[in-house]
């Protein structure tokens, strides 16, 4: 159902000295275990166990041995259970068989129904946001037709967590009215994984195309880990609408790829949210979390914020969008609310006064709060001002969740002189607040 703003519900609070900075909205996004995606599943044998043929081959051979009635009955049961919340499952099963075909022997003469069943046995239904839906990032929607005056349509990425604490990327769309409310569109009736080139994944290619054309609306698309570097998750996408000097628009999304032991930054590249290119980044600076791209070039160079020392905000520049080296420390923890560490809360936002950057700080008992700073527009290595107090902190009423005492955002959206800040609460759900740019600047020193 559509969520509209009728008042202010405090999922988090501004700090005592900044109590009037933010207006909190009623819109809220909570995890939904009924939203599932069909993704590859590849069982194996325990380490050190060698029983001859691979487990893939053993399972495929079992299917080959079934009679036609067994194959038809099992396949019909599976598709009947999935058809009400997934689209074209039979095509997904056939693609999965083709993905595995080079690893199987004696399957050339297997008929179509058996191929579908073999594909189905190597897929699983996964509740990608069963545990949490948080750390949102918002950008201008590429389609602004039929939007009411004074409003804009936006797209959000969100981090969903499912079984095994694996992080995937979910999307939502909505309308934000200047000086008014936020309305989140209903999600599509199904969820749809992208079509990928499994051979490119196995070959370890530095870029991977994701075709999301099967989604009828943006909210149906789910991006789950497909590369070895992402085995445990695609975390905290920071979307940015990047505009070249000729007006060409590209959507980039930097994210943290986590394989269970090591984290590194990677990037999504797209123009319409119907297809993406997943790119590995190169350079000595990409082995860090939380990188956020500036929305345009500055002096013909790309600029990025990062947290290369896991403690401070760093500034990096490059003439190659996909290679990042070096960098320099830009802002260090200074105030009590950020005494442990700090980082960005998404890509910088260009305003008349400079680059407005939302920041996060970690203080006592690992409390995450949100602040802001201002960088020089022509020379972003110059910090002009910053908030000595957080503009948003966990409230006593709404601080409990999977990770208590956390508010966190991966990107805000500007409309005139007002800012929409979607933010995660306690690594569990998502809430919304708005702030006037002039009020934020007045709170800085």
Protein Blocks (a to p, Z undefined) as FASTA:
>chain_A
ZZddfbdcdfbccdfklmmmpccdfbdcdddfkbccdddddddddehiaghjafklmmmm
mmmmpcfklmmmmmmmmmmmmmmmpghklmmmmmmmmmmmmmpghklmpcfklmmmmmmm
mcccddfklmbcchiaddddfblghiaehiacdddddddddehiiacdddddddddehia
cddddddfbdcdddddfklmmnopabdcddfklpmbfklpccddfbfklmnocehiacdd
dddfkopacddddddddehjaccddddddfkopaccddddedjklmcghiacdfbdeehi
acddddfkomaccddddfbfkbceeiidfbdcfbfklmmbccdebjadddfklccddddd
ddehhiacdddddddfklmmbcfbdcfbdfbdcdfklmgcfbghiacdfbdcdehjaccd
dddehhlbccdddddfklmmmmpZZ
